[in-house]
Amino acid sequence: MPRAIREALLPEEAGQFDREWRAAMSRSAERLDLAEVYTVLERWRGIAVLTQADPEAHRRMLRRADLILTGQDRGTVTADDMREMLAHRLG
């Protein structure tokens, strides 16, 4: 499952997935508890599903998020707009 998730991601997100996956695996081995591993997999599975539905739309979202996070764009999408867009994409 981790390999399939990673393969479904955009190349620019694969490194972040790898870091989160390895960190979760390391902590889980120390704690003898896989809960964090499952949480990481579930979160990235959702990202992979959205990515595969429309890779270019996901790439545009990442670029826009970067602009907003760096203060280059204030962002104009409301929470209601985002919920509507996600509901539409997820069917």
N, CA, C and O atoms as a CHARMM CRD file, in Angstrom:
* protein
*
  364
    1    1 MET  N      0.80200  -1.19100   0.00000 PROA 1      0.00000
    2    1 MET  CA     0.00000   0.00000   0.00000 PROA 1      0.00000
    3    1 MET  C      0.85700   1.27300   0.00000 PROA 1      0.00000
    4    1 MET  O      0.54300   2.18800  -0.76100 PROA 1      0.00000
    5    2 PRO  N      1.91800   1.38400   0.80600 PROA 2      0.00000
    6    2 PRO  CA     2.73400   2.59600   0.74600 PROA 2      0.00000
    7    2 PRO  C      3.33100   2.82500  -0.64500 PROA 2      0.00000
    8    2 PRO  O      3.40300   3.96100  -1.11500 PROA 2      0.00000
    9    3 ARG  N      3.75100   1.76200  -1.28900 PROA 3      0.00000
   10    3 ARG  CA     4.34200   1.89900  -2.62600 PROA 3      0.00000
   11    3 ARG  C      3.30000   2.41300  -3.62300 PROA 3      0.00000
   12    3 ARG  O      3.60300   3.28300  -4.44000 PROA 3      0.00000
   13    4 ALA  N      2.08900   1.89000  -3.56300 PROA 4      0.00000
   14    4 ALA  CA     1.02800   2.33500  -4.47600 PROA 4      0.00000
   15    4 ALA  C      0.68200   3.80000  -4.23000 PROA 4      0.00000
   16    4 ALA  O      0.46400   4.55600  -5.17700 PROA 4      0.00000
   17    5 ILE  N      0.63300   4.20000  -2.97000 PROA 5      0.00000
   18    5 ILE  CA     0.35600   5.59900  -2.65600 PROA 5      0.00000
   19    5 ILE  C      1.45200   6.47400  -3.22900 PROA 5      0.00000
   20    5 ILE  O      1.16400   7.46900  -3.89400 PROA 5      0.00000
   21    6 ARG  N      2.69800   6.12000  -2.98500 PROA 6      0.00000
   22    6 ARG  CA     3.82500   6.92500  -3.47100 PROA 6      0.00000
   23    6 ARG  C      3.80200   7.04300  -4.98800 PROA 6      0.00000
   24    6 ARG  O      4.04900   8.11800  -5.53300 PROA 6      0.00000
   25    7 GLU  N      3.50700   5.94900  -5.66700 PROA 7      0.00000
   26    7 GLU  CA     3.47900   5.96300  -7.13000 PROA 7      0.00000
   27    7 GLU  C      2.36400   6.84700  -7.68700 PROA 7      0.00000
   28    7 GLU  O      2.46400   7.32900  -8.81500 PROA 7      0.00000
   29    8 ALA  N      1.31000   7.06100  -6.91100 PROA 8      0.00000
   30    8 ALA  CA     0.18100   7.88400  -7.35900 PROA 8      0.00000
   31    8 ALA  C      0.40900   9.37400  -7.13100 PROA 8      0.00000
   32    8 ALA  O     -0.34800  10.20000  -7.64000 PROA 8      0.00000
   33    9 LEU  N      1.44600   9.72600  -6.37000 PROA 9      0.00000
   34    9 LEU  CA     1.70700  11.12200  -6.04800 PROA 9      0.00000
   35    9 LEU  C      2.47000  11.81800  -7.17000 PROA 9      0.00000
   36    9 LEU  O      3.08500  11.17600  -8.02100 PROA 9      0.00000
   37   10 LEU  N      2.41400  13.13800  -7.14600 PROA 10     0.00000
   38   10 LEU  CA     3.25200  13.92600  -8.04300 PROA 10     0.00000
   39   10 LEU  C      4.69400  13.79300  -7.57700 PROA 10     0.00000
   40   10 LEU  O      4.94100  13.65600  -6.37800 PROA 10     0.00000
   41   11 PRO  N      5.65000  13.82900  -8.49800 PROA 11     0.00000
   42   11 PRO  CA     7.05700  13.71200  -8.09400 PROA 11     0.00000
   43   11 PRO  C      7.46200  14.74100  -7.03600 PROA 11     0.00000
   44   11 PRO  O      8.27700  14.44700  -6.16200 PROA 11     0.00000
   45   12 GLU  N      6.89600  15.94000  -7.11800 PROA 12     0.00000
   46   12 GLU  CA     7.25700  16.97600  -6.16300 PROA 12     0.00000
   47   12 GLU  C      6.72500  16.70600  -4.75500 PROA 12     0.00000
   48   12 GLU  O      7.13300  17.38600  -3.81400 PROA 12     0.00000
   49   13 GLU  N      5.84500  15.75200  -4.58800 PROA 13     0.00000
   50   13 GLU  CA     5.33900  15.40200  -3.25800 PROA 13     0.00000
   51   13 GLU  C      5.93200  14.10400  -2.72300 PROA 13     0.00000
   52   13 GLU  O      5.80200  13.81800  -1.53300 PROA 13     0.00000
   53   14 ALA  N      6.56700  13.32600  -3.56000 PROA 14     0.00000
   54   14 ALA  CA     7.07600  12.01800  -3.14600 PROA 14     0.00000
   55   14 ALA  C      8.08300  12.12000  -2.00500 PROA 14     0.00000
   56   14 ALA  O      8.06300  11.29700  -1.09000 PROA 14     0.00000
   57   15 GLY  N      8.95400  13.10900  -2.04600 PROA 15     0.00000
   58   15 GLY  CA     9.94700  13.26600  -0.98900 PROA 15     0.00000
   59   15 GLY  C      9.31600  13.54200   0.36400 PROA 15     0.00000
   60   15 GLY  O      9.76900  13.02200   1.38300 PROA 15     0.00000
   61   16 GLN  N      8.27700  14.35600   0.37600 PROA 16     0.00000
   62   16 GLN  CA     7.58300  14.64500   1.62800 PROA 16     0.00000
   63   16 GLN  C      6.91500  13.38000   2.16900 PROA 16     0.00000
   64   16 GLN  O      6.96200  13.10500   3.36800 PROA 16     0.00000
   65   17 PHE  N      6.28900  12.61000   1.26000 PROA 17     0.00000
   66   17 PHE  CA     5.70300  11.33600   1.68000 PROA 17     0.00000
   67   17 PHE  C      6.77800  10.44100   2.28200 PROA 17     0.00000
   68   17 PHE  O      6.57700   9.86500   3.35200 PROA 17     0.00000
   69   18 ASP  N      7.92300  10.32000   1.60100 PROA 18     0.00000
   70   18 ASP  CA     9.00700   9.46600   2.10200 PROA 18     0.00000
   71   18 ASP  C      9.44400   9.87300   3.50700 PROA 18     0.00000
   72   18 ASP  O      9.62000   9.02100   4.37800 PROA 18     0.00000
   73   19 ARG  N      9.61600  11.17400   3.72300 PROA 19     0.00000
   74   19 ARG  CA    10.05300  11.65400   5.04000 PROA 19     0.00000
   75   19 ARG  C      9.02000  11.32700   6.11900 PROA 19     0.00000
   76   19 ARG  O      9.36600  10.84600   7.19800 PROA 19     0.00000
   77   20 GLU  N      7.75100  11.59400   5.81600 PROA 20     0.00000
   78   20 GLU  CA     6.70500  11.32400   6.80400 PROA 20     0.00000
   79   20 GLU  C      6.56500   9.81800   7.06800 PROA 20     0.00000
   80   20 GLU  O      6.38400   9.40000   8.21200 PROA 20     0.00000
   81   21 TRP  N      6.64900   9.01900   6.01800 PROA 21     0.00000
   82   21 TRP  CA     6.53700   7.56800   6.14400 PROA 21     0.00000
   83   21 TRP  C      7.67200   7.01700   7.00600 PROA 21     0.00000
   84   21 TRP  O      7.43500   6.23600   7.92800 PROA 21     0.00000
   85   22 ARG  N      8.89200   7.42000   6.70600 PROA 22     0.00000
   86   22 ARG  CA    10.04900   6.91000   7.45900 PROA 22     0.00000
   87   22 ARG  C     10.00100   7.35200   8.92000 PROA 22     0.00000
   88   22 ARG  O     10.31200   6.56600   9.81500 PROA 22     0.00000
   89   23 ALA  N      9.61300   8.60300   9.16500 PROA 23     0.00000
   90   23 ALA  CA     9.52500   9.09100  10.53600 PROA 23     0.00000
   91   23 ALA  C      8.45100   8.32300  11.31800 PROA 23     0.00000
   92   23 ALA  O      8.67000   7.93800  12.46700 PROA 23     0.00000
   93   24 ALA  N      7.30500   8.10800  10.69700 PROA 24     0.00000
   94   24 ALA  CA     6.22600   7.35800  11.35000 PROA 24     0.00000
   95   24 ALA  C      6.65400   5.92300  11.62200 PROA 24     0.00000
   96   24 ALA  O      6.37700   5.38300  12.69300 PROA 24     0.00000
   97   25 MET  N      7.32100   5.31000  10.66700 PROA 25     0.00000
   98   25 MET  CA     7.78500   3.93000  10.86700 PROA 25     0.00000
   99   25 MET  C      8.79000   3.85900  12.01400 PROA 25     0.00000
  100   25 MET  O      8.74100   2.93800  12.83000 PROA 25     0.00000
  101   26 SER  N      9.69000   4.82000  12.07500 PROA 26     0.00000
  102   26 SER  CA    10.69700   4.83400  13.13500 PROA 26     0.00000
  103   26 SER  C     10.05200   4.99300  14.50600 PROA 26     0.00000
  104   26 SER  O     10.35400   4.24100  15.43300 PROA 26     0.00000
  105   27 ARG  N      9.15900   5.97900  14.63100 PROA 27     0.00000
  106   27 ARG  CA     8.49300   6.19300  15.91500 PROA 27     0.00000
  107   27 ARG  C      7.62100   4.99400  16.28800 PROA 27     0.00000
  108   27 ARG  O      7.55000   4.61400  17.45600 PROA 27     0.00000
  109   28 SER  N      6.97000   4.40900  15.30900 PROA 28     0.00000
  110   28 SER  CA     6.10900   3.25400  15.57700 PROA 28     0.00000
  111   28 SER  C      6.91700   2.05900  16.05500 PROA 28     0.00000
  112   28 SER  O      6.46800   1.30800  16.92000 PROA 28     0.00000
  113   29 ALA  N      8.11100   1.88000  15.49400 PROA 29     0.00000
  114   29 ALA  CA     8.97400   0.78000  15.93500 PROA 29     0.00000
  115   29 ALA  C      9.39500   0.99000  17.38900 PROA 29     0.00000
  116   29 ALA  O      9.44700   0.04000  18.17000 PROA 29     0.00000
  117   30 GLU  N      9.69300   2.22900  17.74200 PROA 30     0.00000
  118   30 GLU  CA    10.08800   2.53200  19.11900 PROA 30     0.00000
  119   30 GLU  C      8.93400   2.34000  20.09700 PROA 30     0.00000
  120   30 GLU  O      9.12800   1.83600  21.20300 PROA 30     0.00000
  121   31 ARG  N      7.74200   2.74000  19.69100 PROA 31     0.00000
  122   31 ARG  CA     6.57200   2.71100  20.58000 PROA 31     0.00000
  123   31 ARG  C      5.81300   1.38700  20.53000 PROA 31     0.00000
  124   31 ARG  O      4.94700   1.12600  21.36500 PROA 31     0.00000
  125   32 LEU  N      6.14600   0.55700  19.54500 PROA 32     0.00000
  126   32 LEU  CA     5.41300  -0.69800  19.31700 PROA 32     0.00000
  127   32 LEU  C      3.92600  -0.42400  19.10600 PROA 32     0.00000
  128   32 LEU  O      3.05900  -1.12300  19.63100 PROA 32     0.00000
  129   33 ASP  N      3.66200   0.62100  18.31600 PROA 33     0.00000
  130   33 ASP  CA     2.29000   1.04900  18.05000 PROA 33     0.00000
  131   33 ASP  C      2.22400   1.58100  16.61900 PROA 33     0.00000
  132   33 ASP  O      2.93000   2.52900  16.27600 PROA 33     0.00000
  133   34 LEU  N      1.39200   0.98200  15.79500 PROA 34     0.00000
  134   34 LEU  CA     1.31400   1.35200  14.37900 PROA 34     0.00000
  135   34 LEU  C      0.29200   2.44700  14.07300 PROA 34     0.00000
  136   34 LEU  O      0.07100   2.76000  12.90300 PROA 34     0.00000
  137   35 ALA  N     -0.32400   3.02600  15.07300 PROA 35     0.00000
  138   35 ALA  CA    -1.37000   4.02100  14.83500 PROA 35     0.00000
  139   35 ALA  C     -0.87800   5.17000  13.96300 PROA 35     0.00000
  140   35 ALA  O     -1.58600   5.58800  13.04700 PROA 35     0.00000
  141   36 GLU  N      0.31100   5.68500  14.22500 PROA 36     0.00000
  142   36 GLU  CA     0.82700   6.80300  13.43600 PROA 36     0.00000
  143   36 GLU  C      1.06200   6.39800  11.98400 PROA 36     0.00000
  144   36 GLU  O      0.83100   7.19000  11.07000 PROA 36     0.00000
  145   37 VAL  N      1.51600   5.18100  11.77300 PROA 37     0.00000
  146   37 VAL  CA     1.72900   4.68100  10.40800 PROA 37     0.00000
  147   37 VAL  C      0.40700   4.68700   9.64400 PROA 37     0.00000
  148   37 VAL  O      0.34600   5.13600   8.50000 PROA 37     0.00000
  149   38 TYR  N     -0.64400   4.18800  10.28100 PROA 38     0.00000
  150   38 TYR  CA    -1.95700   4.15700   9.62700 PROA 38     0.00000
  151   38 TYR  C     -2.47300   5.56800   9.34300 PROA 38     0.00000
  152   38 TYR  O     -3.09000   5.80900   8.30500 PROA 38     0.00000
  153   39 THR  N     -2.22200   6.48900  10.25500 PROA 39     0.00000
  154   39 THR  CA    -2.64600   7.87700  10.06000 PROA 39     0.00000
  155   39 THR  C     -1.93700   8.49000   8.85900 PROA 39     0.00000
  156   39 THR  O     -2.57100   9.13900   8.02700 PROA 39     0.00000
  157   40 VAL  N     -0.63800   8.28900   8.76600 PROA 40     0.00000
  158   40 VAL  CA     0.13600   8.81500   7.63100 PROA 40     0.00000
  159   40 VAL  C     -0.36600   8.20300   6.33300 PROA 40     0.00000
  160   40 VAL  O     -0.56800   8.92000   5.35300 PROA 40     0.00000
  161   41 LEU  N     -0.57000   6.90200   6.30700 PROA 41     0.00000
  162   41 LEU  CA    -1.04400   6.24500   5.09100 PROA 41     0.00000
  163   41 LEU  C     -2.41700   6.75600   4.67300 PROA 41     0.00000
  164   41 LEU  O     -2.65200   6.99400   3.48800 PROA 41     0.00000
  165   42 GLU  N     -3.31500   6.92400   5.61700 PROA 42     0.00000
  166   42 GLU  CA    -4.66200   7.38300   5.28400 PROA 42     0.00000
  167   42 GLU  C     -4.63800   8.79900   4.73100 PROA 42     0.00000
  168   42 GLU  O     -5.32500   9.09500   3.75400 PROA 42     0.00000
  169   43 ARG  N     -3.85600   9.67100   5.34300 PROA 43     0.00000
  170   43 ARG  CA    -3.76600  11.04900   4.85800 PROA 43     0.00000
  171   43 ARG  C     -3.20400  11.09500   3.44400 PROA 43     0.00000
  172   43 ARG  O     -3.74700  11.78600   2.58200 PROA 43     0.00000
  173   44 TRP  N     -2.12300  10.36600   3.20200 PROA 44     0.00000
  174   44 TRP  CA    -1.50400  10.38600   1.87800 PROA 44     0.00000
  175   44 TRP  C     -2.33800   9.61700   0.85200 PROA 44     0.00000
  176   44 TRP  O     -2.27400   9.91800  -0.34000 PROA 44     0.00000
  177   45 ARG  N     -3.11400   8.63700   1.29500 PROA 45     0.00000
  178   45 ARG  CA    -4.00900   7.94400   0.36300 PROA 45     0.00000
  179   45 ARG  C     -5.01300   8.94000  -0.20300 PROA 45     0.00000
  180   45 ARG  O     -5.29200   8.93400  -1.40200 PROA 45     0.00000
  181   46 GLY  N     -5.55100   9.79000   0.65700 PROA 46     0.00000
  182   46 GLY  CA    -6.48000  10.81800   0.19800 PROA 46     0.00000
  183   46 GLY  C     -5.84000  11.77300  -0.79200 PROA 46     0.00000
  184   46 GLY  O     -6.45700  12.14200  -1.79200 PROA 46     0.00000
  185   47 ILE  N     -4.61600  12.17200  -0.52000 PROA 47     0.00000
  186   47 ILE  CA    -3.88700  13.05000  -1.44700 PROA 47     0.00000
  187   47 ILE  C     -3.66000  12.33800  -2.77400 PROA 47     0.00000
  188   47 ILE  O     -3.79900  12.94300  -3.83600 PROA 47     0.00000
  189   48 ALA  N     -3.31300  11.06500  -2.71800 PROA 48     0.00000
  190   48 ALA  CA    -3.08000  10.29500  -3.94300 PROA 48     0.00000
  191   48 ALA  C     -4.35100  10.18700  -4.78000 PROA 48     0.00000
  192   48 ALA  O     -4.29700  10.28300  -6.00600 PROA 48     0.00000
  193   49 VAL  N     -5.48400   9.99000  -4.12800 PROA 49     0.00000
  194   49 VAL  CA    -6.76400   9.90100  -4.84400 PROA 49     0.00000
  195   49 VAL  C     -7.05700  11.21700  -5.56400 PROA 49     0.00000
  196   49 VAL  O     -7.41300  11.21500  -6.74300 PROA 49     0.00000
  197   50 LEU  N     -6.90700  12.33700  -4.85900 PROA 50     0.00000
  198   50 LEU  CA    -7.13100  13.64900  -5.48400 PROA 50     0.00000
  199   50 LEU  C     -6.14400  13.88900  -6.62700 PROA 50     0.00000
  200   50 LEU  O     -6.51100  14.42800  -7.67100 PROA 50     0.00000
  201   51 THR  N     -4.91700  13.49400  -6.42400 PROA 51     0.00000
  202   51 THR  CA    -3.89000  13.67900  -7.44800 PROA 51     0.00000
  203   51 THR  C     -4.23800  12.90500  -8.70900 PROA 51     0.00000
  204   51 THR  O     -4.14900  13.44200  -9.81400 PROA 51     0.00000
  205   52 GLN  N     -4.63100  11.65900  -8.55300 PROA 52     0.00000
  206   52 GLN  CA    -4.94200  10.83200  -9.70600 PROA 52     0.00000
  207   52 GLN  C     -6.20000  11.29500 -10.42600 PROA 52     0.00000
  208   52 GLN  O     -6.32800  11.10800 -11.63600 PROA 52     0.00000
  209   53 ALA  N     -7.12600  11.89500  -9.69300 PROA 53     0.00000
  210   53 ALA  CA    -8.35900  12.38600 -10.31500 PROA 53     0.00000
  211   53 ALA  C     -8.06400  13.50000 -11.30800 PROA 53     0.00000
  212   53 ALA  O     -8.70100  13.57800 -12.35800 PROA 53     0.00000
  213   54 ASP  N     -7.09500  14.36800 -10.98400 PROA 54     0.00000
  214   54 ASP  CA    -6.73900  15.47500 -11.87300 PROA 54     0.00000
  215   54 ASP  C     -5.35200  15.97900 -11.48500 PROA 54     0.00000
  216   54 ASP  O     -5.23700  16.93300 -10.71600 PROA 54     0.00000
  217   55 PRO  N     -4.29900  15.35100 -12.00700 PROA 55     0.00000
  218   55 PRO  CA    -2.93700  15.71800 -11.61700 PROA 55     0.00000
  219   55 PRO  C     -2.60300  17.19700 -11.84500 PROA 55     0.00000
  220   55 PRO  O     -1.92500  17.80900 -11.01900 PROA 55     0.00000
  221   56 GLU  N     -3.06300  17.76100 -12.93100 PROA 56     0.00000
  222   56 GLU  CA    -2.74500  19.16500 -13.19900 PROA 56     0.00000
  223   56 GLU  C     -3.46700  20.10100 -12.25300 PROA 56     0.00000
  224   56 GLU  O     -2.90400  21.11900 -11.84900 PROA 56     0.00000
  225   57 ALA  N     -4.69200  19.78700 -11.89000 PROA 57     0.00000
  226   57 ALA  CA    -5.41600  20.60300 -10.91300 PROA 57     0.00000
  227   57 ALA  C     -4.71500  20.53300  -9.55700 PROA 57     0.00000
  228   57 ALA  O     -4.61800  21.53400  -8.84800 PROA 57     0.00000
  229   58 HSD  N     -4.23600  19.35900  -9.20800 PROA 58     0.00000
  230   58 HSD  CA    -3.52300  19.20500  -7.93700 PROA 58     0.00000
  231   58 HSD  C     -2.22600  20.01000  -7.96800 PROA 58     0.00000
  232   58 HSD  O     -1.87200  20.66700  -6.98900 PROA 58     0.00000
  233   59 ARG  N     -1.53200  19.95600  -9.07700 PROA 59     0.00000
  234   59 ARG  CA    -0.28600  20.72200  -9.23000 PROA 59     0.00000
  235   59 ARG  C     -0.56900  22.22800  -9.11500 PROA 59     0.00000
  236   59 ARG  O      0.19300  22.95000  -8.47200 PROA 59     0.00000
  237   60 ARG  N     -1.65100  22.69900  -9.73000 PROA 60     0.00000
  238   60 ARG  CA    -2.01400  24.11800  -9.62200 PROA 60     0.00000
  239   60 ARG  C     -2.32800  24.48800  -8.17600 PROA 60     0.00000
  240   60 ARG  O     -1.95600  25.56500  -7.71000 PROA 60     0.00000
  241   61 MET  N     -3.01200  23.59600  -7.47100 PROA 61     0.00000
  242   61 MET  CA    -3.33600  23.83800  -6.07000 PROA 61     0.00000
  243   61 MET  C     -2.05700  23.95800  -5.24100 PROA 61     0.00000
  244   61 MET  O     -1.96100  24.82200  -4.36900 PROA 61     0.00000
  245   62 LEU  N     -1.08900  23.10400  -5.50700 PROA 62     0.00000
  246   62 LEU  CA     0.17400  23.17000  -4.77400 PROA 62     0.00000
  247   62 LEU  C      0.89400  24.49100  -5.03000 PROA 62     0.00000
  248   62 LEU  O      1.43400  25.10200  -4.10800 PROA 62     0.00000
  249   63 ARG  N      0.89600  24.92500  -6.29300 PROA 63     0.00000
  250   63 ARG  CA     1.54100  26.20500  -6.61800 PROA 63     0.00000
  251   63 ARG  C      0.82800  27.35400  -5.91800 PROA 63     0.00000
  252   63 ARG  O      1.47000  28.24800  -5.36700 PROA 63     0.00000
  253   64 ARG  N     -0.47900  27.32700  -5.94200 PROA 64     0.00000
  254   64 ARG  CA    -1.26400  28.39800  -5.30300 PROA 64     0.00000
  255   64 ARG  C     -1.04300  28.38700  -3.80100 PROA 64     0.00000
  256   64 ARG  O     -0.88000  29.44700  -3.19700 PROA 64     0.00000
  257   65 ALA  N     -1.03600  27.22000  -3.19000 PROA 65     0.00000
  258   65 ALA  CA    -0.79500  27.11900  -1.74600 PROA 65     0.00000
  259   65 ALA  C      0.57600  27.68200  -1.39500 PROA 65     0.00000
  260   65 ALA  O      0.73500  28.36400  -0.38300 PROA 65     0.00000
  261   66 ASP  N      1.55500  27.39700  -2.22900 PROA 66     0.00000
  262   66 ASP  CA     2.90000  27.92700  -1.98900 PROA 66     0.00000
  263   66 ASP  C      2.89700  29.45400  -2.03500 PROA 66     0.00000
  264   66 ASP  O      3.52900  30.10400  -1.20200 PROA 66     0.00000
  265   67 LEU  N      2.19000  30.02300  -3.00400 PROA 67     0.00000
  266   67 LEU  CA     2.09300  31.48100  -3.09900 PROA 67     0.00000
  267   67 LEU  C      1.41800  32.07200  -1.86300 PROA 67     0.00000
  268   67 LEU  O      1.85200  33.09900  -1.34100 PROA 67     0.00000
  269   68 ILE  N      0.37100  31.42500  -1.40800 PROA 68     0.00000
  270   68 ILE  CA    -0.33900  31.91200  -0.22800 PROA 68     0.00000
  271   68 ILE  C      0.54400  31.79900   1.01500 PROA 68     0.00000
  272   68 ILE  O      0.62200  32.73200   1.81400 PROA 68     0.00000
  273   69 LEU  N      1.20200  30.66000   1.16900 PROA 69     0.00000
  274   69 LEU  CA     2.04600  30.44700   2.34600 PROA 69     0.00000
  275   69 LEU  C      3.24900  31.37500   2.38900 PROA 69     0.00000
  276   69 LEU  O      3.73800  31.70400   3.46900 PROA 69     0.00000
  277   70 THR  N      3.73000  31.80000   1.23000 PROA 70     0.00000
  278   70 THR  CA     4.87200  32.70800   1.17900 PROA 70     0.00000
  279   70 THR  C      4.44000  34.16600   1.13900 PROA 70     0.00000
  280   70 THR  O      5.27800  35.05900   1.01600 PROA 70     0.00000
  281   71 GLY  N      3.13500  34.41200   1.24100 PROA 71     0.00000
  282   71 GLY  CA     2.62900  35.78000   1.28700 PROA 71     0.00000
  283   71 GLY  C      2.54500  36.47700  -0.05400 PROA 71     0.00000
  284   71 GLY  O      2.31700  37.68600  -0.10400 PROA 71     0.00000
  285   72 GLN  N      2.72300  35.74600  -1.14000 PROA 72     0.00000
  286   72 GLN  CA     2.67200  36.34400  -2.47300 PROA 72     0.00000
  287   72 GLN  C      1.25100  36.42700  -3.00900 PROA 72     0.00000
  288   72 GLN  O      1.00000  37.10000  -4.00900 PROA 72     0.00000
  289   73 ASP  N      0.32500  35.74900  -2.35300 PROA 73     0.00000
  290   73 ASP  CA    -1.08200  35.75000  -2.75000 PROA 73     0.00000
  291   73 ASP  C     -1.89500  35.62600  -1.47000 PROA 73     0.00000
  292   73 ASP  O     -1.60500  34.77300  -0.63100 PROA 73     0.00000
  293   74 ARG  N     -2.89000  36.45100  -1.31700 PROA 74     0.00000
  294   74 ARG  CA    -3.70200  36.41400  -0.10400 PROA 74     0.00000
  295   74 ARG  C     -4.70900  35.28100  -0.12100 PROA 74     0.00000
  296   74 ARG  O     -5.20400  34.89700   0.93800 PROA 74     0.00000
  297   75 GLY  N     -5.02900  34.73300  -1.27800 PROA 75     0.00000
  298   75 GLY  CA    -6.02700  33.67700  -1.36700 PROA 75     0.00000
  299   75 GLY  C     -7.42200  34.26400  -1.34100 PROA 75     0.00000
  300   75 GLY  O     -7.70500  35.17500  -0.56300 PROA 75     0.00000
  301   76 THR  N     -8.29200  33.74500  -2.18900 PROA 76     0.00000
  302   76 THR  CA    -9.63900  34.29200  -2.27700 PROA 76     0.00000
  303   76 THR  C    -10.71800  33.21700  -2.21000 PROA 76     0.00000
  304   76 THR  O    -11.89700  33.51400  -2.40100 PROA 76     0.00000
  305   77 VAL  N    -10.33500  31.98900  -1.94600 PROA 77     0.00000
  306   77 VAL  CA   -11.30400  30.90100  -1.89400 PROA 77     0.00000
  307   77 VAL  C    -11.80800  30.76700  -0.46400 PROA 77     0.00000
  308   77 VAL  O    -11.01300  30.66300   0.47000 PROA 77     0.00000
  309   78 THR  N    -13.11400  30.76800  -0.29300 PROA 78     0.00000
  310   78 THR  CA   -13.68800  30.59600   1.04100 PROA 78     0.00000
  311   78 THR  C    -13.70800  29.11700   1.40600 PROA 78     0.00000
  312   78 THR  O    -13.52100  28.25200   0.55100 PROA 78     0.00000
  313   79 ALA  N    -13.93200  28.84500   2.66200 PROA 79     0.00000
  314   79 ALA  CA   -14.03700  27.45400   3.11300 PROA 79     0.00000
  315   79 ALA  C    -15.20100  26.76500   2.41800 PROA 79     0.00000
  316   79 ALA  O    -15.09200  25.59500   2.05000 PROA 79     0.00000
  317   80 ASP  N    -16.31500  27.47000   2.22900 PROA 80     0.00000
  318   80 ASP  CA   -17.45900  26.88400   1.53400 PROA 80     0.00000
  319   80 ASP  C    -17.11600  26.56400   0.08100 PROA 80     0.00000
  320   80 ASP  O    -17.51600  25.52300  -0.44100 PROA 80     0.00000
  321   81 ASP  N    -16.36600  27.47100  -0.57700 PROA 81     0.00000
  322   81 ASP  CA   -15.92900  27.20900  -1.95200 PROA 81     0.00000
  323   81 ASP  C    -15.06400  25.95400  -2.01400 PROA 81     0.00000
  324   81 ASP  O    -15.22500  25.12200  -2.90700 PROA 81     0.00000
  325   82 MET  N    -14.15000  25.82500  -1.06100 PROA 82     0.00000
  326   82 MET  CA   -13.25200  24.67400  -1.03700 PROA 82     0.00000
  327   82 MET  C    -14.02600  23.38200  -0.80500 PROA 82     0.00000
  328   82 MET  O    -13.76100  22.37500  -1.46100 PROA 82     0.00000
  329   83 ARG  N    -14.98300  23.40300   0.12800 PROA 83     0.00000
  330   83 ARG  CA   -15.79300  22.19900   0.37600 PROA 83     0.00000
  331   83 ARG  C    -16.56300  21.79700  -0.87700 PROA 83     0.00000
  332   83 ARG  O    -16.63900  20.61400  -1.21000 PROA 83     0.00000
  333   84 GLU  N    -17.12600  22.77200  -1.56200 PROA 84     0.00000
  334   84 GLU  CA   -17.87400  22.49700  -2.79000 PROA 84     0.00000
  335   84 GLU  C    -16.96900  21.89200  -3.86400 PROA 84     0.00000
  336   84 GLU  O    -17.34800  20.93300  -4.53600 PROA 84     0.00000
  337   85 MET  N    -15.76200  22.46400  -4.02000 PROA 85     0.00000
  338   85 MET  CA   -14.82400  21.96200  -5.01700 PROA 85     0.00000
  339   85 MET  C    -14.41200  20.52000  -4.69500 PROA 85     0.00000
  340   85 MET  O    -14.37400  19.66600  -5.58200 PROA 85     0.00000
  341   86 LEU  N    -14.10200  20.25700  -3.41800 PROA 86     0.00000
  342   86 LEU  CA   -13.69900  18.90800  -3.02200 PROA 86     0.00000
  343   86 LEU  C    -14.83700  17.91600  -3.20500 PROA 86     0.00000
  344   86 LEU  O    -14.61400  16.79500  -3.66200 PROA 86     0.00000
  345   87 ALA  N    -16.05100  18.31500  -2.85500 PROA 87     0.00000
  346   87 ALA  CA   -17.21200  17.42000  -3.03400 PROA 87     0.00000
  347   87 ALA  C    -17.40500  17.09300  -4.50500 PROA 87     0.00000
  348   87 ALA  O    -17.72800  15.96000  -4.86100 PROA 87     0.00000
  349   88 HSD  N    -17.20600  18.09000  -5.35800 PROA 88     0.00000
  350   88 HSD  CA   -17.33900  17.88400  -6.80500 PROA 88     0.00000
  351   88 HSD  C    -16.26400  16.91100  -7.30400 PROA 88     0.00000
  352   88 HSD  O    -16.56300  16.00300  -8.07900 PROA 88     0.00000
  353   89 ARG  N    -15.03300  17.09500  -6.87000 PROA 89     0.00000
  354   89 ARG  CA   -13.93300  16.23100  -7.30900 PROA 89     0.00000
  355   89 ARG  C    -14.08900  14.81000  -6.81500 PROA 89     0.00000
  356   89 ARG  O    -13.76300  13.86200  -7.52800 PROA 89     0.00000
  357   90 LEU  N    -14.58100  14.65700  -5.60700 PROA 90     0.00000
  358   90 LEU  CA   -14.72000  13.31500  -5.03600 PROA 90     0.00000
  359   90 LEU  C    -15.99200  12.61200  -5.50900 PROA 90     0.00000
  360   90 LEU  O    -16.19900  11.43400  -5.21900 PROA 90     0.00000
  361   91 GLY  N    -16.83300  13.33200  -6.23000 PROA 91     0.00000
  362   91 GLY  CA   -18.04100  12.73000  -6.78900 PROA 91     0.00000
  363   91 GLY  C    -19.10900  12.71900  -5.79300 PROA 91     0.00000
  364   91 GLY  O    -20.21100  12.25000  -6.07400 PROA 91     0.00000
